[in-house]
Amino acid sequence: MNKPFHFKQFTVKQDRCEMKIGTDGVLLGAWASLQNTPTSILDIGAGTGIIALQLAQRSSAELIDAIEIDENAYEQCVENFEASPWGDRLFCYHADLNEFTEEMTGEHYDLIVSNPPFYSEDYTSGNTARDTARFTEALPFEHLLESVSILLSESGTFSTIIPRKEEKIFIQLASTKGLFVNRICRVRGTETSEEKRSMLAFSFSETIPTIENLTIEISRHNYTEAYRNLVHDFYLKM
């Protein structure tokens, strides 16, 4: 799992990151809408930098910022940014979200993305760094949404991926911060498995959300057309 991960247009090193490249991050980086042609993007909790790199590939945004609290992950993210074709547009801050939000008062982003650390079951792997990366406590939803409501531009979009079972509470929490869900995509591994993830897009405009469903595989390594279409620009074997 420590090997560099090669995508079509960039490579991601992950040997120093507790949270390795996973389906969630790649899905969000491919799904987040660029409809409002963002000129500034922020990735909260960047890890390896995968989502920011995908958005650099997909968009012409001049400014793509990322923040990462873990020192090793931050250093690796910087390394991945610098090695990519878009190094001049990507910048990672080694910061806590609260500090960053306070320092950036008055600055706004047209698109904010986050694949937040979550693991609400009582679980410990015995590896503190990994647990910190996994636990919701590392970035409580309320804390995340509060910062997003401050940093998002008036016509901006916030996109995230969370456990399906947290969808309702997350949408309710967001509405208390003036953020309304506009798009929902529920993700399942196969046709017969339960929905595991929800990708959500929010803005300050209240609309009736469009609801999408995405199934990843028909059978082992036999991917659905919808999934292939979504991630085709990134994975080498798609």
C-alpha positions as CSV (number, residue, x, y, z in Angstrom):
1,M,0.0,0.0,0.0
2,N,3.0,2.3,0.3
3,K,3.8,2.3,-3.4
4,P,3.2,5.4,-5.4
5,F,-0.3,5.5,-7.1
6,H,-0.1,6.3,-10.8
7,F,-3.0,8.1,-12.4
8,K,-3.3,9.1,-16.0
9,Q,-1.8,12.6,-15.6
10,F,-0.1,12.5,-12.2
11,T,1.4,10.3,-9.5
12,V,0.6,10.3,-5.8
13,K,3.2,9.1,-3.2
14,Q,1.5,7.9,-0.1
15,D,4.1,6.2,2.1
16,R,4.0,8.9,4.7
17,C,0.2,9.2,4.9
18,E,-1.9,7.3,7.3
19,M,-4.9,7.5,5.0
20,K,-4.0,5.9,1.7
21,I,-5.6,6.5,-1.7
22,G,-9.1,5.2,-1.5
23,T,-12.2,5.1,-3.6
24,D,-13.9,7.9,-1.5
25,G,-11.4,10.6,-2.4
26,V,-11.2,9.7,-6.1
27,L,-15.0,9.6,-6.3
28,L,-15.3,13.0,-4.7
29,G,-12.6,14.5,-6.9
30,A,-14.4,13.3,-10.0
31,W,-17.9,14.1,-8.9
32,A,-17.6,17.6,-7.4
33,S,-19.3,20.0,-9.8
34,L,-17.3,22.7,-11.7
35,Q,-20.5,24.1,-13.1
36,N,-19.9,27.6,-11.6
37,T,-16.3,27.6,-13.1
38,P,-14.5,28.1,-9.8
39,T,-11.4,30.4,-9.8
40,S,-10.5,29.4,-6.3
41,I,-10.8,25.9,-4.6
42,L,-10.1,24.7,-1.1
43,D,-9.5,21.1,0.0
44,I,-10.0,20.6,3.7
45,G,-8.0,17.7,5.2
46,A,-6.0,17.1,2.0
47,G,-4.1,13.9,3.0
48,T,-2.1,12.9,0.0
49,G,-3.6,15.8,-2.0
50,I,-5.5,13.5,-4.4
51,I,-8.7,15.5,-4.5
52,A,-6.9,18.8,-5.1
53,L,-4.8,17.2,-7.8
54,Q,-7.9,15.8,-9.6
55,L,-9.5,19.3,-9.4
56,A,-6.4,20.8,-10.8
57,Q,-6.6,18.4,-13.7
58,R,-10.3,19.0,-14.3
59,S,-10.4,22.8,-13.9
60,S,-8.6,26.0,-14.8
61,A,-8.9,27.4,-11.3
62,E,-5.9,29.7,-10.7
63,L,-5.8,29.0,-7.0
64,I,-6.2,25.6,-5.4
65,D,-5.4,25.6,-1.7
66,A,-5.3,22.6,0.6
67,I,-5.0,22.3,4.4
68,E,-3.6,19.3,6.3
69,I,-3.0,19.1,10.1
70,D,-0.8,16.0,10.1
71,E,2.8,16.9,9.5
72,N,3.8,13.8,7.6
73,A,0.7,14.0,5.4
74,Y,1.3,17.8,4.8
75,E,4.9,17.2,3.7
76,Q,3.8,14.4,1.4
77,C,1.0,16.5,0.0
78,V,3.4,19.3,-0.8
79,E,5.7,16.8,-2.5
80,N,2.8,15.5,-4.6
81,F,1.7,19.0,-5.6
82,E,5.3,20.0,-6.6
83,A,5.7,16.9,-8.7
84,S,2.4,17.4,-10.6
85,P,1.9,19.4,-13.8
86,W,0.0,22.0,-11.8
87,G,2.5,22.8,-9.1
88,D,2.1,26.6,-9.8
89,R,-1.6,26.5,-8.9
90,L,-1.5,24.1,-5.9
91,F,-0.6,25.2,-2.4
92,C,-0.8,23.3,0.9
93,Y,-1.0,24.8,4.4
94,H,0.1,22.9,7.5
95,A,-2.7,24.2,9.7
96,D,-5.6,23.4,11.9
97,L,-9.0,24.3,10.3
98,N,-9.9,26.8,13.1
99,E,-6.6,28.7,12.7
100,F,-6.9,28.7,8.9
101,T,-10.5,30.0,9.0
102,E,-9.5,32.8,11.4
103,E,-6.5,33.8,9.3
104,M,-8.5,33.7,6.1
105,T,-11.2,36.0,7.3
106,G,-12.5,37.9,4.3
107,E,-11.1,35.4,1.8
108,H,-13.6,33.2,0.0
109,Y,-13.5,30.1,-2.2
110,D,-15.8,29.2,-5.1
111,L,-15.5,25.5,-4.4
112,I,-14.7,23.8,-1.1
113,V,-14.2,20.0,-1.0
114,S,-13.6,17.7,1.9
115,N,-13.3,14.0,2.4
116,P,-13.5,14.3,6.2
117,P,-12.0,11.8,8.6
118,F,-14.9,9.7,10.0
119,Y,-15.2,6.6,12.0
120,S,-18.0,6.9,14.5
121,E,-18.1,3.3,15.6
122,D,-16.1,2.6,18.8
123,Y,-13.0,1.3,17.1
124,T,-9.3,1.5,17.7
125,S,-6.6,0.0,15.5
126,G,-3.9,0.5,18.1
127,N,-2.1,2.9,15.7
128,T,-2.7,6.4,17.1
129,A,-1.9,8.3,13.9
130,R,-4.2,6.1,11.9
131,D,-7.0,6.4,14.4
132,T,-6.6,10.2,14.4
133,A,-6.9,10.2,10.7
134,R,-10.1,8.0,10.9
135,F,-11.9,9.5,13.9
136,T,-14.6,12.0,13.5
137,E,-13.2,13.7,16.5
138,A,-10.3,14.8,14.4
139,L,-12.7,17.0,12.4
140,P,-16.2,17.1,13.9
141,F,-18.9,17.7,11.2
142,E,-20.1,20.9,13.1
143,H,-16.6,22.3,13.1
144,L,-16.2,21.6,9.4
145,L,-19.5,23.1,8.4
146,E,-18.9,26.2,10.5
147,S,-15.7,26.9,8.7
148,V,-17.2,26.1,5.3
149,S,-20.0,28.7,6.0
150,I,-17.4,31.3,6.6
151,L,-15.0,30.5,3.8
152,L,-17.4,29.7,0.9
153,S,-18.2,32.5,-1.6
154,E,-21.8,33.7,-1.9
155,S,-22.4,31.6,-5.1
156,G,-19.9,28.8,-4.1
157,T,-20.4,25.1,-3.7
158,F,-19.3,22.8,-0.9
159,S,-18.9,19.1,-1.8
160,T,-18.2,16.2,0.6
161,I,-18.4,12.5,1.0
162,I,-19.6,10.9,4.2
163,P,-21.1,7.6,5.5
164,R,-24.6,7.1,4.2
165,K,-25.9,6.7,7.7
166,E,-24.7,10.2,8.7
167,E,-26.4,11.8,5.7
168,K,-29.6,13.1,7.5
169,I,-27.8,14.6,10.5
170,F,-25.1,16.2,8.3
171,I,-27.8,17.9,6.1
172,Q,-29.6,19.1,9.2
173,L,-26.4,20.5,10.7
174,A,-25.5,22.2,7.4
175,S,-28.9,24.0,7.3
176,T,-28.2,25.5,10.7
177,K,-25.2,27.2,9.1
178,G,-27.2,28.4,6.1
179,L,-25.9,25.7,3.8
180,F,-28.5,23.8,1.8
181,V,-28.1,20.5,0.0
182,N,-28.5,20.7,-3.8
183,R,-27.2,17.3,-4.9
184,I,-27.1,13.9,-3.3
185,C,-25.3,10.9,-4.8
186,R,-25.7,7.6,-2.8
187,V,-23.0,5.1,-3.5
188,R,-23.0,1.3,-3.1
189,G,-20.4,-1.3,-4.0
190,T,-22.6,-3.6,-5.9
191,E,-26.3,-3.8,-6.8
192,T,-27.1,-6.0,-3.8
193,S,-25.0,-4.2,-1.2
194,E,-26.3,-1.4,1.0
195,E,-25.5,2.2,0.3
196,K,-22.3,3.0,2.1
197,R,-21.5,6.6,1.2
198,S,-23.3,9.8,0.4
199,M,-21.7,12.5,-1.8
200,L,-23.3,15.8,-1.0
201,A,-23.2,19.2,-2.6
202,F,-24.3,22.4,-0.7
203,S,-24.7,26.0,-1.4
204,F,-26.3,29.1,0.2
205,S,-29.3,28.6,-2.2
206,E,-32.2,26.5,-1.1
207,T,-33.4,24.2,-3.9
208,I,-35.0,20.7,-4.2
209,P,-31.9,18.5,-4.3
210,T,-31.3,16.2,-7.3
211,I,-30.8,12.6,-6.1
212,E,-28.4,10.3,-7.9
213,N,-27.4,6.7,-7.3
214,L,-24.1,5.2,-8.1
215,T,-23.1,1.5,-8.1
216,I,-19.4,0.8,-8.5
217,E,-19.2,-2.9,-9.5
218,I,-21.3,-5.5,-11.3
219,S,-18.9,-8.1,-10.0
220,R,-15.3,-8.1,-8.8
221,H,-13.3,-5.7,-11.0
222,N,-16.2,-5.6,-13.4
223,Y,-17.2,-1.9,-13.1
224,T,-20.5,-0.3,-14.0
225,E,-20.6,2.1,-17.0
226,A,-21.6,5.0,-14.7
227,Y,-18.6,4.4,-12.4
228,R,-16.2,4.1,-15.4
229,N,-17.6,7.3,-16.9
230,L,-17.0,9.1,-13.7
231,V,-13.4,8.1,-13.0
232,H,-12.3,7.4,-16.6
233,D,-10.0,10.5,-16.7
234,F,-8.0,9.4,-13.7
235,Y,-7.5,5.6,-13.4
236,L,-5.0,4.1,-15.8
237,K,-7.0,1.0,-16.4
238,M,-10.4,2.6,-17.0
